[in-house]
Amino acid sequence: MNSSVVSTQERTEGRHSRLLAAQEAVNNILLGKDHQVRLAFCCLLARGHLLIEDVPGVGKTTLAHAMARTIGSDYQRIQFTSDLLPADILGVSIFKREKDTFEFHPGPIFSQVILADEVNRATPKTQSALLEGMAEGQVTIENDTHVLPSPFFVMATQNPVDLVGTYPLPDSQLDRFLLSFSLGYPDPVAERELLTSEDRSRMLNRTEALLTPGDIHGLQEDCEKIHASENLLDYIQALLLETRDERWFETGLSPRAGLALLNASRAHAFLENRDFVTPEDVKTIFVGLARHRLSPTSGFSQSPEEQIGELLDQVPIP
């Protein structure tokens, strides 16, 4: 076998083993949330962004910080409040008298991992400051385009929409998040370990980087090579078509959501150390992809997750 092929395979295997180690390190900090941690890594590998909706104190910030530490990336936390302005996120140009010119001072969005904490406490105008960066990896300020660091991964937390002082995210913003989930309360075993073990902030402080930004680029490219068969694509299209039936939801999933589903399913297959996607990968990803994009039609008493689960049961696997 060609030596260059062998070295490429060894690099891929090495990246994959370090990826699994990084995932396990996050699991050791955020106890009892293996499924959500896996979805977060799928989102990163599929070049997407993540939305977490839950009450305060269940580990949303801990998850973001732990991922940033283990993947060796720059990290910024932006606390969204009602008086936050777009310039507080993007940055500003300041006039330098000695140079007789404006000098751009980048804001916190110029980091590789962003925690947009309580994003729905800011006004819609401020929320939209994230939109271009999430969609295109760049921001435009005063007619100048600035490229964001790569990889660029936004993890946003959202308070339940019935809390006072929140502004619902518009559909265009929600659609920029590849996946969404709720962490929920820990089970009794995990909660007891949290109560009796070392403080999580101290664990975070000594957590070492197991990957580099270059590794992340390589892993993202590895995921894009995962094979999806014609039957698998038929299954994805059948799911998309079913969501567009008016008896389920007000509006169905868009073609962009279909591409996101395929990319995230490839990432899940890669984490499972397979070079092909199965329907189980798609089903594992589907609820997290659809829950923030679909609104049940009037008359349904089920939660969006329950209705999406029922829809999954209705679509046969090829």
Stockholm file with secondary structure:
# STOCKHOLM 1.0

chainA/1-318         MNSSVVSTQERTEGRHSRLLAAQEAVNNILLGKDHQVRLAFCCLLARGHLLIEDVPGVGKTTLAHAMARTIGSDYQRIQFTSDLLPADILGVSIFKREKDTFEFHPGPIFSQVILADEVNRATPKTQSALLEGMAEGQVTIENDTHVLPSPFFVMATQNPVDLVGTYPLPDSQLDRFLLSFSLGYPDPVAERELLTSEDRSRMLNRTEALLTPGDIHGLQEDCEKIHASENLLDYIQALLLETRDERWFETGLSPRAGLALLNASRAHAFLENRDFVTPEDVKTIFVGLARHRLSPTSGFSQSPEEQIGELLDQVPIP
#=GR chainA/1-318 SS CCHHHHHHHHHHHHHHHHHHHHHHHHHHHSTTCHHHHHHHHHHHHTTCCEEEECCTTSSHHHHHHHHHHHTTCCEEEEECCTTCCHHHHHEEEEEETTTTEEEEEECTTSSSEEEEETGGGSCHHHHGGGHHHHHHSEEEETTEEEECCSSCEEEEEECCTTSTTCCCCCHHHHTTCSEEECCCCCCHHHHHHHHHSCCHHHHHHTCCCCCCHHHHHHHHHHHHTSBCCHHHHHHHHHHHHHHTSTTTBSSCCCHHHHHHHHHHHHHHHHHTTCSBCCHHHHHHHHHHHHTTTCCBCTTCCSCHHHHHHHHHHHSCCC
#=GC SS_cons         CCHHHHHHHHHHHHHHHHHHHHHHHHHHHSTTCHHHHHHHHHHHHTTCCEEEECCTTSSHHHHHHHHHHHTTCCEEEEECCTTCCHHHHHEEEEEETTTTEEEEEECTTSSSEEEEETGGGSCHHHHGGGHHHHHHSEEEETTEEEECCSSCEEEEEECCTTSTTCCCCCHHHHTTCSEEECCCCCCHHHHHHHHHSCCHHHHHHTCCCCCCHHHHHHHHHHHHTSBCCHHHHHHHHHHHHHHTSTTTBSSCCCHHHHHHHHHHHHHHHHHTTCSBCCHHHHHHHHHHHHTTTCCBCTTCCSCHHHHHHHHHHHSCCC
//
